[in-house]
Amino acid sequence: MEAIAKLKYARISARKVKIVIDLIRGKQADEALAILRYTPKAASPLVEKLLKSAIANAENNHGLNREKLYIKQIYANQGPTGKRVRPAPRGRAYRVRKRTSHITVVLEEKE
């Protein structure tokens, strides 16, 4: 039995999120929460909140034991990019890309 939680359209680039999720891939759920709490990256609070949601889904919807949960899969895909224009010298314009990402966490119970 698997428990899944997804965060779509997070206003952070997938590249920045992947640095954080690589730290916790394959770890026990409680250990991963401890790692995220003390990781000084912008994506850490987002991934921590998502992991807590996945743990709650596992306990409440699937009846899984919290102590046995581990991160089976975690990945961040690129979402849509919002394009903005910033004025530049001599009447030109610079393109500003507001990147988003879709983050997915899959938890499973270890036998």
C-alpha positions, 0 to 999 in steps of 0.5 A: 500500500502506498500513500501519495501527496502532490504539490502542484504549481509551487513557485520555485524552480524544480532545479532548486527543489531537486537539491533538497529532495535528493537529501531525503530519498529512501529515508524513513519518514521521521528521519526525513522530517528531521533532515528537512527541519535543519536544511537551510534551503528555500524548498525545505519548508515546502517539501516538509509540509508535503511530507507531513501531508503524505504521512497524514494520508498514509495514517488516515486514509490507508491505515499505515503505521507511521514508524514503518513509513519510508520514502519510496519515491520523491521527485520534482518536475518542471511546471509551467513557466510564467513569462514577465518583462523587465524594462532594460536600457535604450528601450529594450526589455529583458524576459524574466522567467517565473518558474514553477514545479510539481513535487510528488512524494510516495510513501510505503510501509517497510516490512 
